[in-house]
Amino acid sequence: MSKRVLILSSSLREHSNSDMMADAFAEGARAAGHDVEKIRLSGKEIRFCQGCLACQNTKRCVIHDDADDIVQNHMLGADVLVFATPIYYYEMSGQMKTLLDRADPLYPADYRFREVYLLAAAAEEEDSAWKRAASGLEGWIECFPEAKLCGVVFGGGYTQAGSIRDSACLQKAYEAGKSL
Ligand SMILES: Cc1cc2nc3c(=O)[nH]c(=O)nc-3n(C[C@H](O)[C@H](O)[C@H](O)COP(=O)(O)O)c2cc1C
C-alpha cells in the first residue's frame, strides 16, 4: 500500500550531508511506490513555540508562519515522518527541535503518522554522536502513542558540506526508504 511520506530536512547549509541522506531516502521510498514529499527548513520562517497551549483546544497554532503551514498541511496528513538533521553538540539541530515544539497542535489532533525515521549526519563516526538526537526525537514520539521510531540512519565522519556524496550511508538511507 502506498504511503504518504514526508521528509523534513533541517540543515540550513548548501550541499548539506543530511539533506543528501534525505534525497537518498526519498529516492528509495519513491522506488517502492510511495508518495514522497521533502520540505527543507532552509529559508522557512519557523518561530519558537510560545508555550500558550492554545493549540490544545483549537488544534491550530496562534503563530501563522511556515511552521504552521508545515504542521497543518503536511505533517498532519503524512503516514511516515522522516527527520533529517545535522548533529549539533550531540543533539538534533535547533531548527528541527523548534519544528517539533511547533508541532504541538498535532497532539490533540487526528494525526496519521505511525512510522518515524531519523537521518543524521555528523563529523564524528561514533554512535555517541547521534544517540542523544534519537533519544530527543523519541521523547517527542512518546507523546504520539500510535507512532514509533522505526529506524535511524547515521552518516558519521562527514564534516565538510557534500563530503557524504558517494558514501555507503547514502545507500543505507536509500534502502531504508525502499523498505517502507
Ligand atoms: C554548531 C555545530 C555543532 C556541531 N556539533 C557536532 C557534534 O557534536 N558532533 C559531531 O560529530 N559533529 C558536529 N558538528 C558537525 C556537523 O554535524 C557535520 O558537519 C555534519 O556533516 C553537518 O550536516 P549538514 O551538512 O547536513 O549540515 C557540528 C557542526 C556545527 C555547525
The ligand as a Gaussian input file, in Angstrom:
#p B3LYP/6-31G(d) Opt

LIG

0 1
 C       27.165000      24.186000      15.676000
 C       27.715000      22.870000      15.241000
 C       27.838000      21.860000      16.170000
 C       28.313000      20.612000      15.768000
 N       28.398000      19.624000      16.717000
 C       28.816000      18.396000      16.336000
 C       28.883000      17.346000      17.294000
 O       28.535000      17.477000      18.450000
 N       29.334000      16.119000      16.867000
 C       29.718000      15.905000      15.575000
 O       30.109000      14.780000      15.269000
 N       29.640000      16.886000      14.646000
 C       29.204000      18.127000      14.995000
 N       29.126000      19.137000      14.050000
 C       29.459000      18.835000      12.645000
 C       28.230000      18.529000      11.784000
 O       27.379000      17.600000      12.397000
 C       28.681000      17.969000      10.407000
 O       29.424000      18.962000       9.716000
 C       27.511000      17.499000       9.570000
 O       28.014000      16.888000       8.397000
 C       26.598000      18.635000       9.179000
 O       25.488000      18.159000       8.446000
 P       24.825000      19.019000       7.275000
 O       25.816000      19.091000       6.137000
 O       23.606000      18.262000       6.925000
 O       24.509000      20.377000       7.833000
 C       28.677000      20.387000      14.415000
 C       28.550000      21.427000      13.486000
 C       28.065000      22.648000      13.896000
 C       27.907000      23.759000      12.869000

